Amino acid sequence: MSTTFLTAPLIEQLVEVLAKEQQGLEAFLAVLERERHAIKALSADGMAAATSAKLTLLETLGAIERQRAEVIAQLAREWSVEADQLTLRAIAERVEAREAGALLRMRDTLNRALAELGDANEFNGMVIAHSLACFEGGLSAGRVNPATPLYSAAGLLQMVQGPGEPTLARKG
């Protein structure tokens, strides 16, 4: 299939935009890795830096997505089709083999990167949830019900398991 004079530059532009998206996803994956290390190290500064970097990357990826949508819209106008019908596979079917191959390789690379991002994000979420559960457990172990004195009337230490539940208590 022959790519028209107007389509070829748009396909090149699309490949460039997709490459930028790939770079952004790789950068996001690196930030998630740094975030994981910060979580494990209980580094509030590291987690804050990772959150800031993620927000910046999300803004960048949003701008790249808008560029991609604009290129797709231009292709749709040129081919007189609806933009939502133009997946990368559908575009690849309309262009020369060399261009189609580049688009399909990029699609596969992006799909792998998105899967890795999803896995890394899910893992970090589980680590955070586990860390919070451990932290809350530690806090509740140290929590004492003010109604239960630490020392009995006889001057013995009373250990409490939970709020108001003595683990050790003096008999009779």
Summary of the structure (lengths in Angstrom):
residues: 172
radius of gyration: 28.1
end to end distance: 94.7
largest distance: 97.0
contacts: 448
relative contact order: 0.12
helix: 72%
strand: 4%
